[in-house]
């Protein structure tokens, strides 16, 4: 079953849950908060995300949506679980129960009004913003069976169009301007389903921290992500000298400190703008960790042979292919053949001796058990300890 609470969203459960009307198809409703009236000639300052969350969880809870979305930073707050109705639509007594008419009726309020001014820049319509976080918002809603269609047309302006038969019979995405019994004209232009998969095309405005997520190798990274892979990234950042924003941790929850530290790391690699906003990309993550979490490490037979022939005579701690050697050394430790103190990346005499013991355990004798890895013995070790072997 899909998750009732969107992963990575800030949860502010306002209670008062109520079921939806399951005889209708699943749908999502797009709104903008439109909390101020502005014009190109007279723009007004954008109202902060936290102010709108406070409103919808306080005096405005009678109009609260499921999700409040900041399209500048990617922050998302969730107020109702997916299987409950929310309250952002007018619902005339005796008509279609607009807030409930669907297997799900997930309502999104983008924190935006036309011609809002943010950090000195004016944004005429929602799609002028970075639309940060749209990709994960869209993906979560799609997981609830809401199809990627606009039965009354994708909104491209502030024109109303309402047809109750279409509303009642077709699932998909609807603008507030499409819903029967309502008279609002929002949201205006809304991001396309194909956009938002990559990070934003521009960095967050000055002073803002990116708060969206990406999926790499099946794992989530970015604000709100959780898991041991997050701890792994944090520890790697500290080890690489990019941990100055941590006051505690790192830990399994991706926080703003992780984002700021990762942005420092990205800039050290030469990334700029949106590519250095602190949310990982696959290339930078692979460079930081050596491989992606969940990805089986690989060792080369040729590299291991070269190390086993070179390191013993190269002086204490000599490392020819240190990363690959450490993978094999750890496997030998797990087999009880090498002291953990010698997992140092150097295929020295103790590692040669331990590997020879592994070869003898497999039944090799004589020169076939000389401690120099071969493809067969190395593959057997890899199969037992989760690494793959290349030539």
N, C-alpha and C positions, 0 to 999 in steps of 0.2 A: 504494500500500500504506500502511496506517496506520503511524504512527511506533512503533518498538519501545520507545523511551524517551519517557515522557510529557513533553511540553513544559512547562518551568517547574519540573519536579521536581528535587530534589537527587539526583544520581546517586551511588550507592554500590554498584558492581557487586561482588557477593560471589563471582562466578565459579560454577563447577559448574553450568553450564547443561545442560538436558536437554530433549528434545522432548516434546510432549504427544501424547495418543492422538487422532488426527484423526477417528476414526470416531464420536466423541461430539460433541454440539452445543456451541457456545461458552458459557461461563458465567463468572460472577464470584462470589466467596465473601466474605461480609461477616463480619468479626471485630471484637471489641474486645480490647485487650491484657489487661484484667482482671488487672492485675499486683498489686493489693491487694484485700483483702476489707474492705469498709466497710458501714455501715448508716446509715439516717437519724439514729439516735441517736448513732452513733459514726462520723462521716465521717473520711476521711483525706486528706492532701494529695496532689494530682495529681502523678504522676511526669513530669518534663520530657520533652519530645519527644526531645531530644538523647540522654538516657539510654537511651531505647528503641532509637534508631537504633544507638547504640554496642553495645547488647546483641545486636541482630539481626545486626550485622556482625562481632561477636566471638564470645563463648561461646555465643550463642543462634543462630548461623547455621544450625544444623540444624533450626530451627523458623521460618526466615525467610519472610516473605510477599514478594509483589511490591512492595507499597506500604505505607509507614508514614505515617499521616495524622494531623496535628494539627488537630482540629476547632475549636480556639480561634483559631489564627492563620492557618490555611490552608496551613501548610508541609506538603510532601509529599516523602518520600524514596523512591526506587525502587532496589530491590536486585537484581531479575532483569528481563531484557527480557520483553516481552509473550509472545513465542513459546516461552519456556522454562517448565517447571513450577517452582513454588516449593515450600515445605516446611512450611506451617503446619497441615496436616491429618494426622491419624493414617491410616496406610495399611497395613492388615493384609495380610500375605503371602497370595497366592492369591485375594484379593477384587478389587473394583473399585479400580483404581489412582487413588485419590481426588485426589491432587495433579496427575494427568495427564489425567483423564477429560474431555477437551473439546478442540475446535479451539484454544481458549485456555482457561486456568483461572486467571484473574487474581484474586489474593487480596489483600485489603485489611485491614490491622490499624489500626483507629482507636485512637489513644492515649487510652484512657478506661477507667475502671471505675465501676460504680454508686456514687453517693454520694461522689464525689470532691470535694474542696474546692480551689478555685482563687481566689486573691486574696480570700479571705473568703466566697466564695459557694459553696454546695453544689449540685452537679448530679446529679440522681437517675438520669437516663438520657441517652444520647447526644443525643437530639433536643432536650434542654434547652440544649445548647451552641449557639453561633452556626452550627455546621456550615460554617465558612468553608472554601472550597476544594472543597466538594462538587460544585458545578456543573461545574468543569473536570475533576475526577476522573471524574464520571459521563460527561461528553462524550467523554473519551479512551477509556474502556472501551466506550462505545457504538460508537466508530469501529472497534472490533475485532469488530463483529457481535453483541455480547451484547445480546439483546432486553430491553426494559424490562418484564419480567414477573418475578413471584416464583412459580414453579410450585408451591411448597408454601405460598404465602401470605406476604405481606410481614410480617416480624417486628414485633409490637407489644408483646411481653413476652418473658419468658425461658422460654417453653414449647418443649420439643423436639418435633419432628415429622419422622420419617424414613421415606421410601419409596424403596427402591432402584430400582424400575421407573421412577418419575418422574425420579429423579436421572439415570438412564442414558439416558432418551429425550427429555428436554425441556431446551432451553437457557434461559438467563436468569440471574437473581440467586438465590442461595441463602444462607441464614444458616448459620453454623457448626453451629447446632442442627438443620439439615436434612440434614447430610452423613452417608451410611452409614459405619459402622465408627467413628464419633466419638461422644463422650458429652458434649461441651461444650454449654452452653445459650445462648451468646452469639450475636448481639450485643445482644439486646433491641431496642427501637424504633430503626429506621433511617430516615434521611430519605427522603422521597418523591421520585420522579423529577422531579416538577414543581417542587420547591423548589430553592433554591440558584441559580437563574438571576440574580436581582438580587444586589447585595452583601448581606452579612449584615444582619439586622434590628437588630442591636445592635453597638456598636463592640467591637474586641478588648478583653480585660481590661486593666486598668491595667498599663503597662510592656510590653505586647506590641505588635508592629508587624504590621499586616495583611499577610498573605502569600498572597493569592489573585489570580486574574486575571479580567479581563473582556474581552469582545470588542466593539469599537466600529468600525464601518465595515470589518469583516473583519480588523482588526489587534488583537493582544493587548496589553494594558496591565496592569501590576502585577508583583509580584515574579517574577523569572525571565524576563519577556518580553524579546525581543531584536529589534533591527532599527534602521534609520535613523530610524524614527518615534519610537523611544524617545529617541534623541539629540535629535531635534527638540523633544520635550517638555521635556527637561532644559535645553536652551538657552533655550527660551521662559520657563521658570521663573526662570532666572538673570537674563534680561533684565527680567523683571517684579519682581525683587527678592526672589525666594524660592529662593535657592541656598545658604543658610547651612550646610546639612548635608553638602554636597559637600566632600570632602578631595581629590578628583581628579575629572576629567571635567567635565561629564556625558559619558556614552558610550552605546553601543548596548545595554548590558545593564541592565535595570531592577533596581536594588538597593534596600536599605532607605533609602539616602539620597534616592533619587527619591521613595519613598513619603512620607518625612517632609517633604520640601520641598513635595510636592503637597498634603499635609494642611494645611500652613501656607497655601498658596494657597486651598484650599477654605474654610478658616476666614475668610480675608479677604473671601470672597464672602458670608459669613453662614451657611455650612453648619455643622451641629453633629452630634455623635453619629456614627452609622455613615455618614452622608453626608459626613463629614470625616475618613475613615480613611486617606486618602492614595491610594486607588485611584480612577482617573478615572471620572466619569460623562460622558455625551455632552454635556450642557449646559455643564459646567465646562470640558471639553476644547475645545469650540468657542469659548468665551469666551477661553481662553488663546491659542489658535492662530489664531483668526479663521475657521477652517474645519477640517474633519477631514482628516487625512492621506489621500491617495488621492482626495479629493473635488476635482473641478475647480472652481477659483475662478470667480466670476461678476463681470462688470462691466456697468454700466448705461450705455446710450448717452446717456441724459439727464444722468447724472452726469458723464460724460466731456465732453459738450458744455459743461455749466456750468463745469467746471474749466478747459477750454480758453479760455473767454470771460472768466473771472474772474481766474485765477491770474497771467497776465502783467501785469495792471495792479494787482495787490494787493501789490506789493513783493516783494523777493527771498525765495524760499522759501515764498510763500503757498500754503497747501494747502486746497483746497475738498473734495476727496474723495481724500485721500492714499493710502489702501489700494488703491483701484481704479486710480488713476493709476500707482502703482508697478508694478502688473501689466503695464500697457500699456508703460510705459517699459522694463521689462526685455525685453519682446518686441521693442521697437525696437532695444535694444542687441544682442540676438541676431541681428537682421537687419542689423547693421552700420551702423545709421543714427543712433545716439545714443551719446555717450561714457558709459561706465558711471558716471562721476562724477556724472551728472545723474539717476540713479535715486533721486530724493528725494521723490517723491509730489507734487511741484508741477508742474502742467502749464504751465510757463513758456515763454518764447519759444524756447528750444532744443528743448523737446519739441514745440512747435507746428511748428517747422521740420522736425524729424525725421519727424513724422507726415505733413506735406505731402510729404516725399520718399517715404514709403510709399504715399501716394495716387497719386503720379505713377508709381511702380513698377507699380501695378495698372492704369495706363492713364488715370487721371483727369487732366483738364486744367482750366485756368481756375479759376473759383470752386469747382469740385468738388475742387480740390487745394489748399485754403487752410489745411490743418492742423487743421481742426475735424472731429472724427470723425463719420462717418455709419455707419448700421447695416451697410451692405455692406462697407465697408473694414474696419470693426472686426471683423466676423464672419470675414473672411478672415484677419486677424491672429490671432484667437482659435483658428481651426481649425489654424493653423500652430504655435501655441505653448501649446495646452492650456487655454485658458479659454473660458467660455461668455459669450454676450452677451444681456442682457435689455434691455427698453425703458427 
